[in-house]
């Protein structure tokens, strides 16, 4: 076994172990799942969720979309495909509408469940002057029972969390491919370190979202376990492609990246950010934590 292959295998196991470690923190620590804690607990949990929203916003605008546009442009140019039609953007739109149609079909099959939540305005006011704007029928029951929930665990639907998991998983496979397709050990280490830092933040944020979506702990563990396997899977595929010298796979990868980017746009702008800003309380702090999550990811992107 040559040194380059050893480095790639080491990167594979490093990504797997650290992703599992960081992803298990919100899933295993009961503090993240409490819905009847103190005011300070609810505030901190809400700000952590806002931080995760900023992380996903940065991942969408600074990582996933630019990577896809670069890859698809390269492949189209290599195949001398020239058209005035915005094909790369159309592929992203296809991913966006795929999730939109699937979600509405699921809601329709459920007999309209979640319609009240979907139609709730972004900011609501309670007539008593203590607005929370969660927009779901269970809120009155929770408040009447004494569990005054500021962080809305039901606002993030399990279906949307599943789509978020799918889009992030696809992107992780492509990140792994970037490692597996390298032909120098220094480049493998450079990309691996960047992906490690990036993915540890992403998987922590994903785990927070899954916990807040009322997903069962066993399913949260399954999601995190599968997500942890995605980058190693991409590395393994990249190693296989390097060995087999496949040339046609790059265009397929670029198209899949575009579909994943479209799904991520939907989740970021129609699920994560609206629900984080759903409650009118502490709006400035929430925006600051969204900006903090975005800024950290932007700094990592800037540092390469």
N, C-alpha and C positions, 0 to 999 in steps of 0.2 A: 504494500500500500504506500503510495507516494505521499509526500508531506502535504501537498495541496488538498488531497482527499481527506487526510487526517484533520486538517484545519476545518474543512467543511463539516465533517462529522462532529467535531467539537462544538462548532457553532450551532449545529442541530440540537444537541443535547442541552447546551447552555440556554438557548431560546426556550426550549420545552420546560426546563426546571424553573427558570425565573418567571416565566409567564404563569405557571401554576402557582408559584409562591405569591406573587402580587395579586392574582385574581382570587385567591382563596381568602384574602383578608376580609373584604366586605361580606363574603358569603359565610364565613365561619364565625365572625365576631357578632354577637347578638346585639351589640350597640347599634349597628346599622339597621337592624330589623325592628327596633322598638318603635311603636306608634303612639305610645302614651307616656313618653318621657317628660322631662322638665322642659321649660321654655328654652333654656340654653341648649339642651340636647336637640330640640327641633330646629332651632336656628342654625346650629353648627351643621346638622345634617342637610338642611336646605342649602347652605352655602357650599358644602361639598358637592352637592348635586349640580349647583350652578357652575362650579369649577369644572366638573365633568362636561357640562354643556359647552363651555369654552374650549375644552380639549377637542371635542368632536367637531366644533365649528372650524377650528384650525386644521384638523385632520382633513376636513372636507375641502376647504378653500386652498390650503397650502401644500397638501400632500397628495391626496387621492386624485383630484381633478387635474392638477399640473402633470402628475406622472402619466395619467391616461392620455392627455392631449399630446404630450411629447411622444409617447409610444405610438399612438395611432397615426400621428403626422409622419413619423419616421417610416412606418410600414406602408402608408399610402404613397409616400414619395419613392420608396424602394420599388414599389410595384407600378410606378408611373401612373397612378390614378389621379386624374385632374377633373374636378367638378366644381361648379359654383354653388352647389347645394352644400349646406353646412352638415356634412355627414357625421363628424365626431360629436357635434352637439345633438344631432338627431338620435344617435345611439344612447347618449345619456338620457334624453327625453323618454326613450323607450323603456329604460330601466325605471325611471320615475313613474310613468303611467302603469307599468307592470305592478308595482307595489300599490299604487292607488286603486287599481281595479281589483286586485286580490283582496285588499283590505275591505273595500265596499262589498265585495261578494261575501266575505266572511261575516260582516255585520248584517247583511241581508239574510243569510242562512241562519243567523242567530235570532232572527225575528225582530231586528231593530235594536238589539242590545247595544248599549253604548252610544245611541243616537243623541241622547241628552248631553253626554260628555262632549261629543264631537261638535254640537251646535253651541256650546257654551262660549260666551265671549272671552277674549283674552284677559281682560281685567273686569272684575265684577265687584259690586259693592253690596255689603250686607246692610239692611235697613237699620240695624242697630249700630252702624258705624264701625263694625269690626269685621271687615270684609276679608274673605279668603278665596272665593272664586274657584272652588274645586270643580264645580260643574258635573257632579254625579249624584245619583239619587241616594247613595249611602251616606252622604255627608251629614244629613239631618239626623240619621240614626246614630252616627258616631258621636255627634255633639250632644244629643239628648242622653246618651249613655255615659257621658262624662269624659270621653276620649276626644279631646279637642285637638284635632290633627291639623297642624300647619303644613306639614310636608305631605302632599297628597300621594299616597302609595297606589291609589287606584287610577290616577290620571294617566300613567304610562301603561298602555295596554300590553298584555303579554304578546299579542300578535306583532305589534310594532317592535317590541324588544327582540322577538325572533328575527324579524327582518333586519334589525340593526346587527344582530349576531351574524346573520348570513353575509351581509355586505362587508362587515369587518373581517370575517373569515376569508372571503374571497380576496380581499386586499392583502391579508396576511400571507396567503398562498403566493401572491405575486411578489411580495417582499422576500419570501423565501427563495423564489425563483431567481431574484436578483443576486442572491448569495450563491446559489448552486450553479449559476451560469458564468461566474467569474473564472478567469484563468490565471490569476496570481494570488498568492496567499495574503499579501499585504492588502489588496483590495477586499478580499473576503473578510479580514479582520476589521477593516475600516467600516464596511457596510454593516457588519454584524453588530459592532458596538453601537452604531447609530440606531439600528433597528431595536436593539435591546432596550435602550433608554426610552425610545418612542413607544415600544409595545408594552413596557411595564406600566406606563401612565395610561395607555389606552385600555389595557385589560382591567386595571383597577377601576377606571371609569365605567367600563362595560359591566363589571360586577355590581357596582353601585346601582346602575340602571336596572339590572335584572332583579336585584333585591327589592327595589322600589316598585317594580311592576307586579308584585305579589306572585312571582314565579316560585314554585315549590323549591325548597332547598336542594332536593335531589336533582331537579332539573337545572338549577343554577350550577351545581357541581358538574353536571353533564355538559352544559354549555361551555363552562370555563375549560373543562378538560378537552373538549373538541377544538375550542378556539386555540388552546395551547399547542395542539397538534398541527395546526394549519401551516405555520411558518416552517417547521421541520418537514412537513409534507412537500412544501414548495421547494425546499432545499433538495430533497430526494428527487423530485421531478427534474429539477435543474441539473443535478448530477447525471440523471438518466439521459436527458436531452443532450448534454455534452458528450456522453459516451456514444449515443446513437446518431449524433450529428443531424438532428431534425431541423429543417428550415421553415416548414410551413406553420409551426406552432406559434410563432411570434404574433402573427395577425390574429389568430384565435384568442391569444392572451390579451391583446389590445382591445378586442371587441368585448370580452368578458370584463375587462377593467372598466370600460365605458358603462356597461350595464350596472356594475357595482357602484360606480360613481353616481349614476342616476338614483339608485335606491338610497344612497347615503345622503344625497341632497334632500330627498323626501323626508327621511328620518330626522335630519338635522333641523330643517326649517319648518316642518309641520308637526313634529313630535317633541323634540328635546327642548328647543328654545321657547316655544309657546307655553309649555307646561312649567318650565322653570320661572317664567314671568307671569304665571297665572294669578298669583296672589299679590295684592298691592302692598303687602308689608315688606319693609326693608328693601325697596326696589333699588336704591343706590348701592347698597352692599351687594345685592345679587348681581348687578351689572359689573361691579368691581371684580367679583370673583369669576364671572364669565370672562372678563378681560384678562384676569390673572391666568386662567387656564389657557386662553388663546395665546397670551404673551409667552408663556413657557414653551408651548409647542412651536411658536414662531421663532423663538431664540434657538431651539434645537434644530429647526430647519435651516436657520441662518448659519449655524455653526457646521452644518453639513453632516 
